Amino acid sequence: MDQTSIIHMQPGVRGGQPCFAGTRISVKDVLDYLASGMSSDEIIVDFPELTEAHIRAALEFAALPERHLATPA
């Protein structure tokens, strides 16, 4: 998946955190929800603007070894 089309970072939006395009939902939020035990389906019910592709993109983003280079200090 091309994450640059689904995950964006903009200064002034959620402190520059990686967020899903067209939303203010951060990748970290989704990862935190998954880590707390929420299922993908539960997250999508709570945030209907997200899809299964967003959840997969968050997981892929978290797995990237260079992701720390893409986040502001």
All heavy atoms as a GROMACS GRO file, in nm:
protein
  552
    1MET      N    1   0.084  -0.118   0.000
    1MET     CA    2   0.000   0.000   0.000
    1MET      C    3   0.089   0.124   0.000
    1MET      O    4   0.188   0.130   0.071
    1MET     CB    5  -0.088  -0.002   0.124
    1MET     CG    6  -0.164   0.127   0.144
    1MET     SD    7  -0.264   0.128   0.292
    1MET     CE    8  -0.371  -0.009   0.256
    2ASP      N    9   0.051   0.223  -0.078
    2ASP     CA   10   0.123   0.349  -0.080
    2ASP      C   11   0.072   0.436   0.034
    2ASP      O   12  -0.033   0.499   0.024
    2ASP     CB   13   0.104   0.419  -0.214
    2ASP     CG   14   0.173   0.553  -0.221
    2ASP    OD1   15   0.263   0.579  -0.138
    2ASP    OD2   16   0.137   0.634  -0.308
    3GLN      N   17   0.146   0.437   0.143
    3GLN     CA   18   0.102   0.509   0.262
    3GLN      C   19   0.099   0.660   0.243
    3GLN      O   20   0.025   0.728   0.312
    3GLN     CB   21   0.190   0.473   0.380
    3GLN     CG   22   0.174   0.330   0.420
    3GLN     CD   23   0.273   0.290   0.525
    3GLN    OE1   24   0.354   0.369   0.569
    3GLN    NE2   25   0.268   0.166   0.565
    4THR      N   26   0.176   0.712   0.148
    4THR     CA   27   0.176   0.857   0.128
    4THR      C   28   0.041   0.906   0.078
    4THR      O   29   0.011   1.024   0.092
    4THR     CB   30   0.287   0.900   0.030
    4THR    OG1   31   0.265   0.835  -0.096
    4THR    CG2   32   0.424   0.865   0.084
    5SER      N   33  -0.041   0.819   0.023
    5SER     CA   34  -0.173   0.861  -0.022
    5SER      C   35  -0.276   0.856   0.090
    5SER      O   36  -0.383   0.914   0.077
    5SER     CB   37  -0.219   0.774  -0.139
    5SER     OG   38  -0.240   0.642  -0.096
    6ILE      N   39  -0.245   0.790   0.198
    6ILE     CA   40  -0.343   0.772   0.305
    6ILE      C   41  -0.298   0.835   0.438
    6ILE      O   42  -0.379   0.873   0.520
    6ILE     CB   43  -0.377   0.622   0.323
    6ILE    CG1   44  -0.506   0.602   0.398
    6ILE    CG2   45  -0.266   0.545   0.388
    6ILE    CD1   46  -0.560   0.461   0.390
    7ILE      N   47  -0.167   0.849   0.458
    7ILE     CA   48  -0.113   0.906   0.581
    7ILE      C   49  -0.039   1.035   0.546
    7ILE      O   50   0.050   1.035   0.462
    7ILE     CB   51  -0.019   0.807   0.652
    7ILE    CG1   52  -0.098   0.683   0.695
    7ILE    CG2   53   0.047   0.873   0.773
    7ILE    CD1   54  -0.013   0.572   0.754
    8HIS      N   55  -0.079   1.143   0.613
    8HIS     CA   56  -0.019   1.274   0.589
    8HIS      C   57   0.027   1.335   0.721
    8HIS      O   58  -0.026   1.302   0.826
    8HIS     CB   59  -0.121   1.369   0.528
    8HIS     CG   60  -0.166   1.329   0.392
    8HIS    ND1   61  -0.183   1.420   0.293
    8HIS    CD2   62  -0.197   1.209   0.336
    8HIS    CE1   63  -0.223   1.359   0.183
    8HIS    NE2   64  -0.233   1.230   0.208
    9MET      N   65   0.122   1.426   0.711
    9MET     CA   66   0.164   1.505   0.827
    9MET      C   67   0.156   1.651   0.787
    9MET      O   68   0.209   1.689   0.682
    9MET     CB   69   0.306   1.470   0.869
    9MET     CG   70   0.318   1.330   0.923
    9MET     SD   71   0.482   1.288   0.986
    9MET     CE   72   0.588   1.342   0.857
   10GLN      N   73   0.087   1.731   0.867
   10GLN     CA   74   0.076   1.874   0.841
   10GLN      C   75   0.102   1.949   0.970
   10GLN      O   76   0.039   1.919   1.072
   10GLN     CB   77  -0.062   1.910   0.789
   10GLN     CG   78  -0.095   1.853   0.654
   10GLN     CD   79  -0.235   1.892   0.609
   10GLN    OE1   80  -0.320   1.925   0.692
   10GLN    NE2   81  -0.258   1.888   0.481
   11PRO      N   82   0.193   2.046   0.964
   11PRO     CA   83   0.213   2.128   1.083
   11PRO      C   84   0.081   2.192   1.124
   11PRO      O   85   0.002   2.233   1.040
   11PRO     CB   86   0.314   2.234   1.038
   11PRO     CG   87   0.380   2.175   0.917
   11PRO     CD   88   0.277   2.086   0.853
   12GLY      N   89   0.054   2.196   1.251
   12GLY     CA   90  -0.068   2.257   1.301
   12GLY      C   91  -0.187   2.162   1.308
   12GLY      O   92  -0.291   2.197   1.361
   13VAL      N   93  -0.174   2.045   1.251
   13VAL     CA   94  -0.279   1.944   1.261
   13VAL      C   95  -0.228   1.833   1.351
   13VAL      O   96  -0.133   1.763   1.317
   13VAL     CB   97  -0.318   1.887   1.122
   13VAL    CG1   98  -0.422   1.776   1.137
   13VAL    CG2   99  -0.369   1.997   1.031
   14ARG      N  100  -0.287   1.825   1.469
   14ARG     CA  101  -0.248   1.726   1.570
   14ARG      C  102  -0.098   1.733   1.600
   14ARG      O  103  -0.032   1.631   1.616
   14ARG     CB  104  -0.288   1.585   1.528
   14ARG     CG  105  -0.435   1.557   1.511
   14ARG     CD  106  -0.512   1.557   1.642
   14ARG     NE  107  -0.462   1.470   1.743
   14ARG     CZ  108  -0.506   1.346   1.766
   14ARG    NH1  109  -0.603   1.297   1.694
   14ARG    NH2  110  -0.454   1.274   1.863
   15GLY      N  111  -0.044   1.853   1.602
   15GLY     CA  112   0.096   1.872   1.636
   15GLY      C  113   0.193   1.811   1.535
   15GLY      O  114   0.305   1.779   1.570
   16GLY      N  115   0.148   1.797   1.412
   16GLY     CA  116   0.234   1.741   1.308
   16GLY      C  117   0.243   1.589   1.308
   16GLY      O  118   0.321   1.531   1.235
   17GLN      N  119   0.161   1.524   1.392
   17GLN     CA  120   0.161   1.378   1.396
   17GLN      C  121   0.110   1.322   1.264
   17GLN      O  122   0.027   1.384   1.198
   17GLN     CB  123   0.067   1.327   1.505
   17GLN     CG  124   0.109   1.354   1.646
   17GLN     CD  125   0.008   1.293   1.742
   17GLN    OE1  126  -0.024   1.175   1.732
   17GLN    NE2  127  -0.043   1.374   1.833
   18PRO      N  128   0.155   1.204   1.226
   18PRO     CA  129   0.099   1.139   1.107
   18PRO      C  130  -0.050   1.111   1.130
   18PRO      O  131  -0.088   1.051   1.230
   18PRO     CB  132   0.177   1.007   1.096
   18PRO     CG  133   0.301   1.030   1.176
   18PRO     CD  134   0.265   1.126   1.284
   19CYS      N  135  -0.133   1.162   1.038
   19CYS     CA  136  -0.278   1.145   1.045
   19CYS      C  137  -0.328   1.088   0.913
   19CYS      O  138  -0.260   1.096   0.810
   19CYS     CB  139  -0.347   1.278   1.069
   19CYS     SG  140  -0.316   1.350   1.232
   20PHE      N  141  -0.448   1.036   0.917
   20PHE     CA  142  -0.510   0.986   0.795
   20PHE      C  143  -0.562   1.103   0.714
   20PHE      O  144  -0.623   1.194   0.769
   20PHE     CB  145  -0.620   0.886   0.828
   20PHE     CG  146  -0.566   0.764   0.897
   20PHE    CD1  147  -0.583   0.746   1.033
   20PHE    CD2  148  -0.494   0.670   0.826
   20PHE    CE1  149  -0.530   0.636   1.097
   20PHE    CE2  150  -0.440   0.558   0.889
   20PHE     CZ  151  -0.459   0.542   1.025
   21ALA      N  152  -0.536   1.100   0.585
   21ALA     CA  153  -0.573   1.209   0.494
   21ALA      C  154  -0.721   1.242   0.510
   21ALA      O  155  -0.806   1.152   0.517
   21ALA     CB  156  -0.542   1.169   0.350
   22GLY      N  157  -0.749   1.370   0.518
   22GLY     CA  158  -0.887   1.416   0.528
   22GLY      C  159  -0.949   1.403   0.665
   22GLY      O  160  -1.068   1.429   0.682
   23THR      N  161  -0.869   1.363   0.765
   23THR     CA  162  -0.920   1.349   0.902
   23THR      C  163  -0.822   1.412   0.999
   23THR      O  164  -0.712   1.451   0.960
   23THR     CB  165  -0.939   1.201   0.943
   23THR    OG1  166  -0.810   1.144   0.971
   23THR    CG2  167  -1.009   1.120   0.836
   24ARG      N  168  -0.861   1.418   1.122
   24ARG     CA  169  -0.770   1.459   1.229
   24ARG      C  170  -0.739   1.338   1.317
   24ARG      O  171  -0.695   1.352   1.431
   24ARG     CB  172  -0.831   1.572   1.311
   24ARG     CG  173  -0.848   1.701   1.231
   24ARG     CD  174  -0.908   1.812   1.313
   24ARG     NE  175  -0.829   1.848   1.429
   24ARG     CZ  176  -0.726   1.932   1.432
   24ARG    NH1  177  -0.688   1.991   1.321
   24ARG    NH2  178  -0.661   1.958   1.544
   25ILE      N  179  -0.762   1.219   1.265
   25ILE     CA  180  -0.735   1.095   1.339
   25ILE      C  181  -0.591   1.055   1.315
   25ILE      O  182  -0.549   1.035   1.200
   25ILE     CB  183  -0.830   0.983   1.293
   25ILE    CG1  184  -0.975   1.025   1.312
   25ILE    CG2  185  -0.800   0.854   1.370
   25ILE    CD1  186  -1.074   0.935   1.242
   26SER      N  187  -0.514   1.047   1.422
   26SER     CA  188  -0.372   1.015   1.406
   26SER      C  189  -0.350   0.864   1.399
   26SER      O  190  -0.429   0.784   1.450
   26SER     CB  191  -0.290   1.074   1.521
   26SER     OG  192  -0.307   1.000   1.639
   27VAL      N  193  -0.242   0.828   1.335
   27VAL     CA  194  -0.200   0.689   1.327
   27VAL      C  195  -0.179   0.636   1.469
   27VAL      O  196  -0.219   0.524   1.501
   27VAL     CB  197  -0.073   0.675   1.241
   27VAL    CG1  198  -0.016   0.535   1.248
   27VAL    CG2  199  -0.101   0.715   1.097
   28LYS      N  200  -0.120   0.717   1.554
   28LYS     CA  201  -0.096   0.676   1.693
   28LYS      C  202  -0.225   0.643   1.764
   28LYS      O  203  -0.232   0.546   1.840
   28LYS     CB  204  -0.020   0.786   1.768
   28LYS     CG  205   0.012   0.748   1.911
   28LYS     CD  206   0.080   0.863   1.984
   28LYS     CE  207   0.113   0.831   2.127
   28LYS     NZ  208   0.010   0.770   2.208
   29ASP      N  209  -0.331   0.722   1.740
   29ASP     CA  210  -0.460   0.693   1.802
   29ASP      C  211  -0.505   0.551   1.767
   29ASP      O  212  -0.545   0.474   1.855
   29ASP     CB  213  -0.568   0.792   1.757
   29ASP     CG  214  -0.548   0.932   1.810
   29ASP    OD1  215  -0.477   0.949   1.911
   29ASP    OD2  216  -0.605   1.025   1.749
   30VAL      N  217  -0.500   0.518   1.639
   30VAL     CA  218  -0.545   0.387   1.593
   30VAL      C  219  -0.458   0.278   1.655
   30VAL      O  220  -0.508   0.175   1.702
   30VAL     CB  221  -0.548   0.379   1.440
   30VAL    CG1  222  -0.569   0.237   1.391
   30VAL    CG2  223  -0.658   0.470   1.386
   31LEU      N  224  -0.327   0.298   1.656
   31LEU     CA  225  -0.238   0.199   1.716
   31LEU      C  226  -0.265   0.182   1.865
   31LEU      O  227  -0.264   0.070   1.916
   31LEU     CB  228  -0.092   0.237   1.691
   31LEU     CG  229  -0.048   0.237   1.545
   31LEU    CD1  230   0.092   0.294   1.532
   31LEU    CD2  231  -0.056   0.097   1.486
   32ASP      N  232  -0.294   0.292   1.934
   32ASP     CA  233  -0.327   0.284   2.076
   32ASP      C  234  -0.456   0.207   2.098
   32ASP      O  235  -0.467   0.127   2.192
   32ASP     CB  236  -0.338   0.424   2.137
   32ASP     CG  237  -0.205   0.494   2.155
   32ASP    OD1  238  -0.099   0.427   2.145
   32ASP    OD2  239  -0.207   0.617   2.179
   33TYR      N  240  -0.556   0.230   2.013
   33TYR     CA  241  -0.682   0.157   2.025
   33TYR      C  242  -0.662   0.008   2.003
   33TYR      O  243  -0.716  -0.075   2.076
   33TYR     CB  244  -0.787   0.210   1.927
   33TYR     CG  245  -0.829   0.353   1.951
   33TYR    CD1  246  -0.846   0.441   1.846
   33TYR    CD2  247  -0.851   0.401   2.080
   33TYR    CE1  248  -0.884   0.573   1.867
   33TYR    CE2  249  -0.888   0.533   2.103
   33TYR     CZ  250  -0.905   0.618   1.996
   33TYR     OH  251  -0.943   0.748   2.017
   34LEU      N  252  -0.582  -0.026   1.902
   34LEU     CA  253  -0.553  -0.166   1.876
   34LEU      C  254  -0.478  -0.229   1.994
   34LEU      O  255  -0.510  -0.340   2.037
   34LEU     CB  256  -0.471  -0.182   1.748
   34LEU     CG  257  -0.545  -0.154   1.617
   34LEU    CD1  258  -0.446  -0.144   1.502
   34LEU    CD2  259  -0.649  -0.260   1.590
   35ALA      N  260  -0.382  -0.155   2.048
   35ALA     CA  261  -0.304  -0.206   2.162
   35ALA      C  262  -0.390  -0.224   2.286
   35ALA      O  263  -0.362  -0.311   2.369
   35ALA     CB  264  -0.187  -0.111   2.192
   36SER      N  265  -0.495  -0.143   2.298
   36SER     CA  266  -0.583  -0.156   2.415
   36SER      C  267  -0.681  -0.272   2.402
   36SER      O  268  -0.756  -0.300   2.496
   36SER     CB  269  -0.660  -0.025   2.438
   36SER     OG  270  -0.764  -0.012   2.342
   37GLY      N  271  -0.682  -0.336   2.284
   37GLY     CA  272  -0.768  -0.451   2.266
   37GLY      C  273  -0.886  -0.430   2.174
   37GLY      O  274  -0.963  -0.523   2.150
   38MET      N  275  -0.904  -0.308   2.123
   38MET     CA  276  -1.014  -0.285   2.029
   38MET      C  277  -0.985  -0.360   1.899
   38MET      O  278  -0.871  -0.370   1.856
   38MET     CB  279  -1.030  -0.136   1.998
   38MET     CG  280  -1.093  -0.056   2.108
   38MET     SD  281  -1.112   0.119   2.064
   38MET     CE  282  -1.256   0.110   1.958
   39SER      N  283  -1.090  -0.409   1.838
   39SER     CA  284  -1.074  -0.474   1.707
   39SER      C  285  -1.083  -0.368   1.597
   39SER      O  286  -1.131  -0.256   1.620
   39SER     CB  287  -1.185  -0.577   1.687
   39SER     OG  288  -1.310  -0.513   1.669
   40SER      N  289  -1.040  -0.405   1.479
   40SER     CA  290  -1.052  -0.315   1.364
   40SER      C  291  -1.197  -0.275   1.344
   40SER      O  292  -1.227  -0.157   1.318
   40SER     CB  293  -1.000  -0.382   1.237
   40SER     OG  294  -0.864  -0.410   1.250
   41ASP      N  295  -1.288  -0.370   1.355
   41ASP     CA  296  -1.430  -0.342   1.336
   41ASP      C  297  -1.481  -0.241   1.439
   41ASP      O  298  -1.560  -0.152   1.405
   41ASP     CB  299  -1.513  -0.471   1.343
   41ASP     CG  300  -1.490  -0.561   1.224
   41ASP    OD1  301  -1.447  -0.512   1.117
   41ASP    OD2  302  -1.514  -0.682   1.238
   42GLU      N  303  -1.438  -0.254   1.564
   42GLU     CA  304  -1.480  -0.159   1.668
   42GLU      C  305  -1.428  -0.019   1.639
   42GLU      O  306  -1.500   0.080   1.658
   42GLU     CB  307  -1.432  -0.206   1.805
   42GLU     CG  308  -1.502  -0.329   1.855
   42GLU     CD  309  -1.439  -0.386   1.981
   42GLU    OE1  310  -1.314  -0.383   1.994
   42GLU    OE2  311  -1.516  -0.435   2.065
   43ILE      N  312  -1.306  -0.009   1.591
   43ILE     CA  313  -1.249   0.122   1.558
   43ILE      C  314  -1.327   0.184   1.443
   43ILE      O  315  -1.361   0.304   1.447
   43ILE     CB  316  -1.099   0.108   1.523
   43ILE    CG1  317  -1.021   0.064   1.647
   43ILE    CG2  318  -1.044   0.240   1.467
   43ILE    CD1  319  -0.878   0.022   1.620
   44ILE      N  320  -1.359   0.105   1.343
   44ILE     CA  321  -1.432   0.156   1.227
   44ILE      C  322  -1.573   0.199   1.265
   44ILE      O  323  -1.625   0.299   1.214
   44ILE     CB  324  -1.432   0.051   1.114
   44ILE    CG1  325  -1.289   0.036   1.060
   44ILE    CG2  326  -1.528   0.088   1.002
   44ILE    CD1  327  -1.266  -0.085   0.971
   45VAL      N  328  -1.636   0.129   1.359
   45VAL     CA  329  -1.768   0.171   1.407
   45VAL      C  330  -1.758   0.306   1.477
   45VAL      O  331  -1.840   0.396   1.457
   45VAL     CB  332  -1.830   0.064   1.501
   45VAL    CG1  333  -1.949   0.120   1.578
   45VAL    CG2  334  -1.870  -0.058   1.422
   46ASP      N  335  -1.655   0.325   1.560
   46ASP     CA  336  -1.636   0.451   1.632
   46ASP      C  337  -1.592   0.564   1.540
   46ASP      O  338  -1.620   0.681   1.567
   46ASP     CB  339  -1.533   0.434   1.744
   46ASP     CG  340  -1.588   0.360   1.865
   46ASP    OD1  341  -1.711   0.336   1.870
   46ASP    OD2  342  -1.509   0.326   1.954
   47PHE      N  343  -1.520   0.531   1.434
   47PHE     CA  344  -1.468   0.630   1.339
   47PHE      C  345  -1.506   0.586   1.197
   47PHE      O  346  -1.424   0.530   1.125
   47PHE     CB  347  -1.316   0.642   1.352
   47PHE     CG  348  -1.272   0.685   1.488
   47PHE    CD1  349  -1.236   0.591   1.584
   47PHE    CD2  350  -1.269   0.819   1.523
   47PHE    CE1  351  -1.197   0.629   1.711
   47PHE    CE2  352  -1.231   0.859   1.651
   47PHE     CZ  353  -1.195   0.764   1.745
   48PRO      N  354  -1.630   0.612   1.156
   48PRO     CA  355  -1.677   0.560   1.027
   48PRO      C  356  -1.603   0.616   0.906
   48PRO      O  357  -1.615   0.559   0.797
   48PRO     CB  358  -1.825   0.599   1.025
   48PRO     CG  359  -1.845   0.697   1.134
   48PRO     CD  360  -1.732   0.682   1.230
   49GLU      N  361  -1.526   0.721   0.923
   49GLU     CA  362  -1.446   0.772   0.811
   49GLU      C  363  -1.325   0.683   0.782
   49GLU      O  364  -1.260   0.698   0.679
   49GLU     CB  365  -1.404   0.917   0.832
   49GLU     CG  366  -1.322   0.942   0.958
   49GLU     CD  367  -1.405   0.979   1.079
   49GLU    OE1  368  -1.500   0.906   1.115
   49GLU    OE2  369  -1.373   1.082   1.140
   50LEU      N  370  -1.295   0.590   0.873
   50LEU     CA  371  -1.185   0.497   0.853
   50LEU      C  372  -1.235   0.367   0.792
   50LEU      O  373  -1.351   0.330   0.809
   50LEU     CB  374  -1.114   0.467   0.985
   50LEU     CG  375  -1.050   0.584   1.058
   50LEU    CD1  376  -0.981   0.536   1.185
   50LEU    CD2  377  -0.952   0.658   0.969
   51THR      N  378  -1.145   0.300   0.722
   51THR     CA  379  -1.175   0.170   0.662
   51THR      C  380  -1.070   0.070   0.708
   51THR      O  381  -0.971   0.107   0.774
   51THR     CB  382  -1.172   0.177   0.508
   51THR    OG1  383  -1.037   0.206   0.467
   51THR    CG2  384  -1.266   0.284   0.455
   52GLU      N  385  -1.088  -0.053   0.669
   52GLU     CA  386  -0.989  -0.156   0.700
   52GLU      C  387  -0.853  -0.118   0.640
   52GLU      O  388  -0.749  -0.147   0.698
   52GLU     CB  389  -1.037  -0.292   0.647
   52GLU     CG  390  -0.953  -0.408   0.692
   52GLU     CD  391  -0.956  -0.432   0.842
   52GLU    OE1  392  -1.061  -0.417   0.905
   52GLU    OE2  393  -0.848  -0.468   0.896
   53ALA      N  394  -0.854  -0.050   0.526
   53ALA     CA  395  -0.728  -0.007   0.463
   53ALA      C  396  -0.653   0.091   0.553
   53ALA      O  397  -0.530   0.089   0.558
   53ALA     CB  398  -0.755   0.056   0.327
   54HIS      N  399  -0.725   0.176   0.624
   54HIS     CA  400  -0.661   0.269   0.717
   54HIS      C  401  -0.594   0.193   0.832
   54HIS      O  402  -0.483   0.227   0.872
   54HIS     CB  403  -0.763   0.368   0.774
   54HIS     CG  404  -0.814   0.467   0.677
   54HIS    ND1  405  -0.931   0.447   0.607
   54HIS    CD2  406  -0.765   0.587   0.637
   54HIS    CE1  407  -0.952   0.552   0.529
   54HIS    NE2  408  -0.852   0.638   0.545
   55ILE      N  409  -0.663   0.093   0.883
   55ILE     CA  410  -0.607   0.014   0.993
   55ILE      C  411  -0.480  -0.057   0.948
   55ILE      O  412  -0.378  -0.056   1.017
   55ILE     CB  413  -0.711  -0.089   1.046
   55ILE    CG1  414  -0.845  -0.023   1.081
   55ILE    CG2  415  -0.654  -0.167   1.164
   55ILE    CD1  416  -0.840   0.084   1.186
   56ARG      N  417  -0.486  -0.118   0.829
   56ARG     CA  418  -0.367  -0.185   0.776
   56ARG      C  419  -0.253  -0.086   0.754
   56ARG      O  420  -0.137  -0.116   0.784
   56ARG     CB  421  -0.399  -0.257   0.644
   56ARG     CG  422  -0.471  -0.389   0.664
   56ARG     CD  423  -0.475  -0.472   0.537
   56ARG     NE  424  -0.526  -0.399   0.421
   56ARG     CZ  425  -0.656  -0.388   0.391
   56ARG    NH1  426  -0.746  -0.444   0.468
   56ARG    NH2  427  -0.693  -0.321   0.284
   57ALA      N  428  -0.286   0.033   0.704
   57ALA     CA  429  -0.182   0.134   0.682
   57ALA      C  430  -0.116   0.175   0.814
   57ALA      O  431   0.005   0.195   0.819
   57ALA     CB  432  -0.242   0.257   0.612
   58ALA      N  433  -0.195   0.186   0.920
   58ALA     CA  434  -0.139   0.220   1.052
   58ALA      C  435  -0.042   0.112   1.098
   58ALA      O  436   0.067   0.142   1.147
   58ALA     CB  437  -0.251   0.239   1.154
   59LEU      N  438  -0.081  -0.013   1.081
   59LEU     CA  439   0.006  -0.124   1.121
   59LEU      C  440   0.133  -0.128   1.036
   59LEU      O  441   0.243  -0.149   1.088
   59LEU     CB  442  -0.069  -0.256   1.113
   59LEU     CG  443  -0.181  -0.272   1.216
   59LEU    CD1  444  -0.266  -0.394   1.182
   59LEU    CD2  445  -0.123  -0.282   1.356
   60GLU      N  446   0.119  -0.106   0.907
   60GLU     CA  447   0.236  -0.104   0.819
   60GLU      C  448   0.327   0.012   0.855
   60GLU      O  449   0.449  -0.002   0.857
   60GLU     CB  450   0.192  -0.095   0.673
   60GLU     CG  451   0.127  -0.222   0.622
   60GLU     CD  452   0.068  -0.207   0.484
   60GLU    OE1  453   0.100  -0.108   0.413
   60GLU    OE2  454  -0.011  -0.294   0.444
   61PHE      N  455   0.268   0.127   0.885
   61PHE     CA  456   0.346   0.244   0.924
   61PHE      C  457   0.426   0.215   1.050
   61PHE      O  458   0.544   0.248   1.060
   61PHE     CB  459   0.253   0.364   0.945
   61PHE     CG  460   0.324   0.491   0.980
   61PHE    CD1  461   0.377   0.571   0.880
   61PHE    CD2  462   0.339   0.529   1.111
   61PHE    CE1  463   0.444   0.689   0.912
   61PHE    CE2  464   0.406   0.646   1.145
   61PHE     CZ  465   0.458   0.726   1.045
   62ALA      N  466   0.361   0.152   1.147
   62ALA     CA  467   0.428   0.120   1.273
   62ALA      C  468   0.543   0.023   1.254
   62ALA      O  469   0.641   0.026   1.328
   62ALA     CB  470   0.327   0.062   1.372
   63ALA      N  471   0.533  -0.062   1.153
   63ALA     CA  472   0.635  -0.162   1.129
   63ALA      C  473   0.754  -0.108   1.050
   63ALA      O  474   0.858  -0.175   1.044
   63ALA     CB  475   0.574  -0.281   1.053
   64LEU      N  476   0.742   0.010   0.993
   64LEU     CA  477   0.853   0.066   0.915
   64LEU      C  478   0.968   0.104   1.006
   64LEU      O  479   0.950   0.183   1.099
   64LEU     CB  480   0.807   0.190   0.839
   64LEU     CG  481   0.711   0.168   0.724
   64LEU    CD1  482   0.665   0.303   0.668
   64LEU    CD2  483   0.776   0.086   0.614
   65PRO      N  484   1.087   0.052   0.980
   65PRO     CA  485   1.200   0.088   1.066
   65PRO      C  486   1.238   0.235   1.053
   65PRO      O  487   1.289   0.293   1.148
   65PRO     CB  488   1.313  -0.003   1.017
   65PRO     CG  489   1.272  -0.051   0.884
   65PRO     CD  490   1.122  -0.044   0.878
   66GLU      N  491   1.211   0.297   0.941
   66GLU     CA  492   1.250   0.437   0.922
   66GLU      C  493   1.140   0.535   0.960
   66GLU      O  494   1.155   0.654   0.939
   66GLU     CB  495   1.292   0.461   0.776
   66GLU     CG  496   1.180   0.452   0.674
   66GLU     CD  497   1.148   0.312   0.627
   66GLU    OE1  498   1.208   0.215   0.676
   66GLU    OE2  499   1.061   0.299   0.540
   67ARG      N  500   1.031   0.489   1.019
   67ARG     CA  501   0.920   0.579   1.048
   67ARG      C  502   0.960   0.692   1.142
   67ARG      O  503   0.904   0.799   1.136
   67ARG     CB  504   0.799   0.504   1.101
   67ARG     CG  505   0.802   0.468   1.245
   67ARG     CD  506   0.680   0.384   1.280
   67ARG     NE  507   0.660   0.356   1.417
   67ARG     CZ  508   0.742   0.300   1.502
   67ARG    NH1  509   0.862   0.270   1.466
   67ARG    NH2  510   0.707   0.275   1.626
   68HIS      N  511   1.058   0.668   1.227
   68HIS     CA  512   1.101   0.775   1.318
   68HIS      C  513   1.161   0.892   1.241
   68HIS      O  514   1.164   1.003   1.289
   68HIS     CB  515   1.201   0.722   1.420
   68HIS     CG  516   1.331   0.679   1.362
   68HIS    ND1  517   1.349   0.556   1.302
   68HIS    CD2  518   1.449   0.744   1.351
   68HIS    CE1  519   1.474   0.549   1.257
   68HIS    NE2  520   1.536   0.660   1.285
   69LEU      N  521   1.206   0.870   1.119
   69LEU     CA  522   1.260   0.978   1.038
   69LEU      C  523   1.149   1.066   0.983
   69LEU      O  524   1.171   1.182   0.951
   69LEU     CB  525   1.341   0.921   0.921
   69LEU     CG  526   1.461   0.837   0.959
   69LEU    CD1  527   1.526   0.778   0.833
   69LEU    CD2  528   1.562   0.921   1.035
   70ALA      N  529   1.027   1.011   0.973
   70ALA     CA  530   0.916   1.084   0.912
   70ALA      C  531   0.838   1.167   1.014
   70ALA      O  532   0.757   1.249   0.976
   70ALA     CB  533   0.821   0.987   0.844
   71THR      N  534   0.863   1.148   1.142
   71THR     CA  535   0.788   1.220   1.243
   71THR      C  536   0.870   1.337   1.294
   71THR      O  537   0.991   1.328   1.310
   71THR     CB  538   0.749   1.128   1.360
   71THR    OG1  539   0.866   1.070   1.414
   71THR    CG2  540   0.653   1.019   1.315
   72PRO      N  541   0.805   1.450   1.317
   72PRO     CA  542   0.878   1.567   1.366
   72PRO      C  543   0.932   1.545   1.506
   72PRO      O  544   0.873   1.471   1.585
   72PRO     CB  545   0.775   1.678   1.365
   72PRO     CG  546   0.642   1.612   1.357
   72PRO     CD  547   0.663   1.474   1.301
   73ALA      N  548   1.041   1.608   1.536
   73ALA     CA  549   1.104   1.594   1.668
   73ALA      C  550   1.034   1.678   1.772
   73ALA      O  551   0.966   1.768   1.746
   73ALA     CB  552   1.250   1.635   1.660
   0.00000   0.00000   0.00000
